[in-house]
Amino acid sequence: NNPLYAFYPELVASKGFPGVTDLNGAASVPVATWDDAFRQLVSSNKYATIVRVCYDCLESHRLIFYKRILTVDGDWSISQNMLYRWLSNRNTLNVHFKLYGSEVDYLTDNNAWGYCNYDDNAVGSFRDCGPTAAVGSQW
């Protein structure tokens, strides 16, 4: 799988969402910049959301919205969790964040996913997370 991770900012007044910032796109931008931008979104009292697009994944996992619902500490790294190691520490489903499988569910806060597992080195997001039960090999 070769997923794309992107910030998915809040709605704009006119329609739709503003441009998506490609987290994988610019090799010249350090990973720390993603973490700083994510922390700024969370601390501004706005939900910081990242969307993952994976064309090689099952249909249920091609588009996943990660919506942060609690603040993040200065030493916690969203990029490490997304790209390298999906950890439970300060990253627990429906406590620290919610997952959605569609834009409509994300926008209406409906059908948030109910299952995640964590803490396997070298497995990035979203390990075996699924709408109701484990769904393997979708990272």
Order of alpha helices (4+ residues) and beta strands (2+ residues): beta-alpha-beta-beta-alpha-beta-alpha
